[in-house]
Amino acid sequence: MDWWPIIRRIISEYADEPMPAHVRDDPFRVLIGCILSQRTKDETTDAAYRRLFSRFSGPEDLARADPAEIEELIYPVGFYRNKSRTIVKAARYVLDEFDGVVPDRFEDLVKIPGIGRKCANIVLAYAFGKPAIPVDTHVFRVAKRLGIVPPDAKPEDVEDALKRIVPEEFWIPVNHALVRFGRAVCKPVGPKCNRCPLREVCAFAKQKSAH
């Protein structure tokens, strides 16, 4: 299957939708915004993000912050107590190891507390404009349902597959487009297969219609 024309169609329809606030800022704030966003809706993340950075300005402030104060600012993001401590640790690490400047190398980013593969790629793509494909739960779900990767694939398998399919200049928009498509159409519960423009080529939709 030649997946690129199919993926390009999703990009053309969904990549221009507005980006959430927490990925439209300087590298440190994008990094912290990604920690906040894990298992949390964009609207909740953006509100917490604005509250947090109305009180703290950067790694120096957050490295000295009381996690209890951060908890109050970021509630009700998911796992807000754990995230408040992780944010302080991440700020201290950036301050101590990188002189307060967020690195622009994947290998360095994943050393920062709270930053895994997805967040590292988000920082590279959205803070530095470097070609990277973050794979969140929506991108992962859409790729598996379409049949781009097998059902037992891991997020890194999806990342590798998309990098083979999508030309490098589209690596950043493909993430945003697949996220928006996953939220609007290919929902985790109650996917709108009947109005999906990809239902004729989607493994999940074909299996669903066969039952």
C-alpha positions as CSV (number, residue, x, y, z in Angstrom):
1,M,0.0,0.0,0.0
2,D,1.3,3.5,-0.9
3,W,0.4,5.3,2.3
4,W,1.8,8.7,1.4
5,P,-1.2,9.9,-0.7
6,I,-3.5,8.9,2.1
7,I,-1.4,10.6,4.8
8,R,-1.0,13.7,2.6
9,R,-4.8,13.9,2.4
10,I,-5.0,14.0,6.2
11,I,-2.3,16.7,6.3
12,S,-4.1,18.8,3.8
13,E,-7.4,18.7,5.8
14,Y,-6.1,18.9,9.3
15,A,-2.6,20.4,9.5
16,D,-3.8,24.1,9.4
17,E,-5.9,23.8,12.6
18,P,-4.7,26.0,15.4
19,M,-1.9,24.7,17.6
20,P,-2.4,24.5,21.4
21,A,-0.6,27.3,23.4
22,H,1.8,24.9,25.2
23,V,3.7,24.1,21.9
24,R,3.9,27.7,20.6
25,D,6.6,29.1,22.9
26,D,10.3,29.0,23.8
27,P,12.0,25.6,24.2
28,F,11.9,25.5,28.0
29,R,8.2,26.3,28.1
30,V,7.4,23.8,25.4
31,L,9.3,21.2,27.4
32,I,7.4,21.9,30.6
33,G,4.1,22.1,28.6
34,C,4.8,18.6,27.3
35,I,5.2,17.3,30.8
36,L,1.9,19.0,31.7
37,S,0.1,17.6,28.7
38,Q,0.6,13.9,29.4
39,R,-2.8,12.2,29.8
40,T,-4.5,15.6,29.8
41,K,-6.7,17.4,27.3
42,D,-5.2,20.4,25.5
43,E,-7.7,22.8,27.0
44,T,-6.8,21.8,30.5
45,T,-3.1,21.8,29.7
46,D,-3.2,25.2,28.2
47,A,-5.0,26.7,31.2
48,A,-2.5,25.2,33.6
49,Y,0.4,26.2,31.4
50,R,-0.8,29.9,31.5
51,R,-1.3,29.8,35.2
52,L,2.2,28.3,35.8
53,F,4.1,30.7,33.6
54,S,2.2,33.7,35.0
55,R,3.9,32.9,38.3
56,F,7.2,31.4,37.1
57,S,9.3,32.7,34.3
58,G,11.9,30.0,33.5
59,P,14.2,27.3,34.8
60,E,15.8,29.4,37.5
61,D,12.4,30.1,39.2
62,L,11.1,26.6,38.8
63,A,14.2,25.0,40.0
64,R,13.7,26.7,43.4
65,A,9.9,26.3,43.4
66,D,7.9,24.6,46.1
67,P,6.1,21.6,44.4
68,A,3.0,22.3,46.5
69,E,2.7,25.8,44.9
70,I,3.1,24.2,41.4
71,E,0.4,21.7,42.3
72,E,-2.1,24.5,43.0
73,L,-1.3,26.2,39.7
74,I,-1.5,23.1,37.5
75,Y,-4.5,21.4,39.0
76,P,-6.5,19.6,37.5
77,V,-4.0,18.2,34.9
78,G,-3.6,14.4,35.2
79,F,-1.2,13.3,37.9
80,Y,-0.6,16.9,38.9
81,R,1.2,15.9,42.2
82,N,3.7,13.8,40.4
83,K,4.1,16.4,37.6
84,S,4.7,19.2,40.0
85,R,7.8,17.3,41.4
86,T,8.9,16.3,37.9
87,I,8.7,19.9,36.7
88,V,11.1,21.0,39.5
89,K,13.5,18.2,38.7
90,A,13.4,19.0,35.0
91,A,14.1,22.7,35.7
92,R,17.0,21.8,38.0
93,Y,18.5,19.4,35.4
94,V,18.3,22.0,32.6
95,L,19.9,24.5,34.9
96,D,22.7,22.2,36.2
97,E,23.5,20.2,33.1
98,F,22.8,22.7,30.3
99,D,23.3,26.1,32.0
100,G,19.5,26.8,31.8
101,V,19.4,26.3,28.0
102,V,17.2,23.5,26.7
103,P,19.4,21.3,24.3
104,D,18.3,20.7,20.7
105,R,19.6,17.1,20.5
106,F,17.3,14.1,21.1
107,E,20.0,12.3,23.0
108,D,20.3,15.2,25.5
109,L,16.5,15.8,25.8
110,V,15.6,12.3,26.9
111,K,18.0,12.6,29.8
112,I,15.8,15.4,31.4
113,P,13.4,14.1,34.1
114,G,9.9,13.6,32.7
115,I,11.0,13.7,29.0
116,G,10.6,10.6,27.0
117,R,10.7,10.0,23.3
118,K,7.4,11.7,22.5
119,C,8.2,14.9,24.5
120,A,11.8,15.0,23.1
121,N,10.4,15.0,19.6
122,I,7.8,17.6,20.4
123,V,10.5,20.0,21.7
124,L,12.6,19.3,18.6
125,A,9.7,19.8,16.2
126,Y,7.8,22.7,17.8
127,A,10.4,24.6,19.8
128,F,13.3,24.2,17.4
129,G,11.6,23.5,14.1
130,K,13.8,20.4,13.5
131,P,12.3,17.5,11.6
132,A,10.8,15.0,14.1
133,I,7.6,13.0,14.4
134,P,6.2,12.9,17.9
135,V,3.9,9.8,18.4
136,D,1.2,10.4,21.0
137,T,-1.8,8.3,21.7
138,H,-3.8,9.7,18.8
139,V,-1.0,9.2,16.2
140,F,-0.4,5.7,17.6
141,R,-4.1,4.8,17.4
142,V,-4.6,6.1,13.9
143,A,-1.5,4.4,12.5
144,K,-2.6,1.0,13.9
145,R,-6.2,1.3,12.9
146,L,-5.3,2.2,9.3
147,G,-2.9,-0.7,9.2
148,I,0.3,1.2,8.6
149,V,1.8,-0.8,11.4
150,P,0.7,-4.2,12.9
151,P,-1.5,-4.3,16.0
152,D,1.4,-5.2,18.3
153,A,3.5,-2.3,17.2
154,K,5.1,0.1,19.6
155,P,5.2,3.9,19.4
156,E,8.7,3.9,18.1
157,D,7.6,1.5,15.3
158,V,5.0,4.1,14.3
159,E,7.6,6.8,14.3
160,D,9.9,4.7,12.1
161,A,7.1,3.8,9.7
162,L,5.9,7.4,9.3
163,K,9.5,8.5,8.7
164,R,9.8,6.0,5.8
165,I,6.4,7.1,4.4
166,V,6.3,10.8,4.8
167,P,8.9,13.2,3.2
168,E,11.0,14.9,5.8
169,E,9.5,18.4,5.1
170,F,6.2,17.1,6.3
171,W,7.3,15.4,9.5
172,I,6.2,18.2,11.7
173,P,2.8,18.8,10.2
174,V,2.0,15.1,10.0
175,N,2.0,14.9,13.8
176,H,-0.4,17.8,14.2
177,A,-2.7,16.5,11.4
178,L,-2.9,13.0,12.8
179,V,-3.6,14.3,16.3
180,R,-6.5,16.5,15.0
181,F,-7.8,13.7,12.8
182,G,-7.7,11.3,15.7
183,R,-9.7,13.7,17.9
184,A,-12.2,14.7,15.3
185,V,-12.8,11.4,13.4
186,C,-10.8,8.4,14.5
187,K,-11.8,8.8,18.2
188,P,-10.7,6.3,20.8
189,V,-14.3,5.5,21.6
190,G,-17.1,5.8,19.0
191,P,-14.9,6.5,16.0
192,K,-16.8,8.1,13.1
193,C,-16.0,5.5,10.5
194,N,-19.2,6.2,8.6
195,R,-18.0,9.7,7.7
196,C,-14.2,9.0,7.5
197,P,-12.7,9.7,4.1
198,L,-10.3,6.8,4.6
199,R,-12.8,4.1,5.4
200,E,-12.2,2.3,2.1
201,V,-8.5,1.7,2.9
202,C,-8.7,1.5,6.7
203,A,-8.2,-2.0,8.2
204,F,-10.2,-1.1,11.3
205,A,-13.2,0.2,9.3
206,K,-13.2,-2.8,7.1
207,Q,-13.1,-5.2,10.0
208,K,-15.9,-3.2,11.8
209,S,-18.2,-3.3,8.7
210,A,-17.6,-7.0,8.3
211,H,-19.3,-7.7,11.7
